[in-house]
Amino acid sequence: MQTGRKDLSKREKVMLLIMLVAGFTAIMVMIIIIPFYERLQDGLGYYGNLVNERAQVEAMLAAEPAIRESHVAAAQEYDEIRERFLSESHISEIGRMLTRLNEEHGLMPIEQRLSRPVEFGGGDVFLVVSASKTVRGLYTSLTRLLDTVEQTDYLRVSQVNFSVGDGNMLDRISINFEVAMMRDWAEDGTQ
């Protein structure tokens, strides 16, 4: 009994086989190879990032002894500067500097008080000494002194009070100074 079924020719069989292989290959490429390739590229990128991070960590580890030495040296320098600033001789030198500054501007010292240094945070300031000076002199001398103080990095006037005497003379001028220990001032020792 014949059913109308026609056998495929050899050429059709070959074409069918080629189409099946091509379809199977296309499906394999889309389902397996392309996602695998994308994961491989992601993995290579991640690996590259890890290599860079490792190089940075190794560089930091190589620099650690130098950083540690620098930190220890800076801490010792700070302690030395602080001790020098806290010393009585340095505080008396601040008093002499303020007296000299007043005399250079024609103001005659009457009285002076200096506080112990106080820690002051932020910026380059380490410590601050407050000084209260009472002087006598001309108003123009006082304004020249205030202008000079305004130009310094380490010295500030926080308050000025005065009483007027005879003529242009001010009988009693009270000036409150703040002397700040700054890093660059401390390193070279100048005032």
Backbone hydrogen bonds, N-H to C=O, Kabsch-Sander energy under -0.5 kcal/mol:
donor,donor_aa,acceptor,acceptor_aa,energy
7,D,5,R,-0.5
13,K,9,S,-2.3
14,V,10,K,-2.2
15,M,11,R,-2.2
16,L,12,E,-2.7
17,L,13,K,-2.5
18,I,14,V,-2.5
19,M,15,M,-2.4
20,L,16,L,-2.4
21,V,17,L,-2.5
22,A,18,I,-2.7
23,G,19,M,-2.6
24,F,20,L,-2.8
25,T,21,V,-2.7
26,A,22,A,-2.6
27,I,23,G,-2.6
28,M,24,F,-2.5
29,V,25,T,-2.7
30,M,26,A,-2.4
31,I,27,I,-2.6
32,I,28,M,-2.4
33,I,28,M,-2.0
34,I,29,V,-2.8
36,F,32,I,-1.9
37,Y,33,I,-2.7
38,E,34,I,-2.4
39,R,35,P,-2.4
40,L,36,F,-2.4
41,Q,37,Y,-2.4
42,D,38,E,-2.4
43,G,39,R,-2.7
44,L,40,L,-2.4
45,G,41,Q,-2.3
46,Y,42,D,-2.6
47,Y,43,G,-2.5
48,G,44,L,-2.4
49,N,45,G,-2.2
50,L,46,Y,-2.4
51,V,47,Y,-2.4
52,N,48,G,-2.1
53,E,49,N,-2.7
54,R,50,L,-2.6
55,A,51,V,-2.2
56,Q,52,N,-2.2
57,V,53,E,-2.6
58,E,54,R,-2.8
59,A,55,A,-2.2
60,M,56,Q,-2.4
61,L,57,V,-2.8
62,A,58,E,-2.2
63,A,59,A,-1.8
64,E,60,M,-1.1
67,I,63,A,-2.5
68,R,64,E,-3.1
69,E,65,P,-2.7
70,S,66,A,-2.6
71,H,67,I,-2.6
72,V,68,R,-2.6
73,A,69,E,-2.8
74,A,70,S,-2.5
75,A,71,H,-2.5
76,Q,72,V,-2.4
77,E,73,A,-2.6
78,Y,74,A,-2.6
79,D,75,A,-2.3
80,E,76,Q,-2.6
81,I,77,E,-2.8
82,R,78,Y,-2.9
83,E,79,D,-2.6
84,R,80,E,-2.6
85,F,81,I,-2.7
86,L,82,R,-2.4
87,S,83,E,-1.1
91,I,87,S,-2.1
92,S,88,E,-2.7
93,E,89,S,-1.8
94,I,90,H,-2.0
95,G,91,I,-1.9
96,R,92,S,-2.4
97,M,93,E,-2.5
98,L,94,I,-2.3
99,T,95,G,-2.3
100,R,96,R,-2.8
101,L,97,M,-2.3
102,N,98,L,-2.3
103,E,99,T,-2.6
104,E,100,R,-2.6
105,H,101,L,-0.9
105,H,102,N,-0.6
106,G,103,E,-1.8
107,L,102,N,-2.7
108,M,106,G,-0.5
108,M,136,R,-3.1
110,I,134,T,-3.3
111,E,134,T,-1.9
113,R,132,S,-2.4
115,S,130,S,-2.9
118,V,128,V,-2.6
120,F,126,F,-2.2
125,V,122,G,-1.1
126,F,181,M,-2.6
127,L,181,M,-0.5
128,V,118,V,-2.3
129,V,179,V,-2.7
131,A,177,F,-2.5
132,S,113,R,-3.1
133,K,131,A,-0.6
133,K,175,I,-3.1
134,T,111,E,-3.2
135,V,173,I,-2.6
136,R,108,M,-1.7
137,G,170,L,-1.6
139,Y,168,N,-1.1
142,L,138,L,-1.9
143,T,139,Y,-2.3
144,R,140,T,-2.1
145,L,141,S,-2.2
146,L,142,L,-2.4
147,D,143,T,-2.1
148,T,144,R,-2.3
149,V,145,L,-2.6
150,E,146,L,-1.9
151,Q,147,D,-0.8
151,Q,148,T,-0.9
152,T,149,V,-1.5
156,R,178,E,-2.1
158,S,156,R,-0.6
158,S,176,N,-2.9
159,Q,176,N,-1.1
161,N,174,S,-2.5
163,S,172,R,-1.4
165,G,169,M,-2.4
169,M,166,D,-1.8
170,L,137,G,-3.2
171,D,163,S,-1.3
171,D,169,M,-0.6
172,R,163,S,-0.9
173,I,135,V,-3.0
174,S,161,N,-3.4
174,S,172,R,-0.6
175,I,133,K,-3.1
175,I,173,I,-0.6
176,N,159,Q,-2.8
177,F,131,A,-3.4
177,F,175,I,-0.6
178,E,156,R,-2.7
179,V,129,V,-3.2
180,A,154,Y,-3.4
180,A,178,E,-0.6
181,M,127,L,-3.0
182,M,180,A,-0.8
183,R,124,D,-1.0
186,A,182,M,-2.7
187,E,183,R,-2.3
188,D,184,D,-1.3
189,G,185,W,-1.0
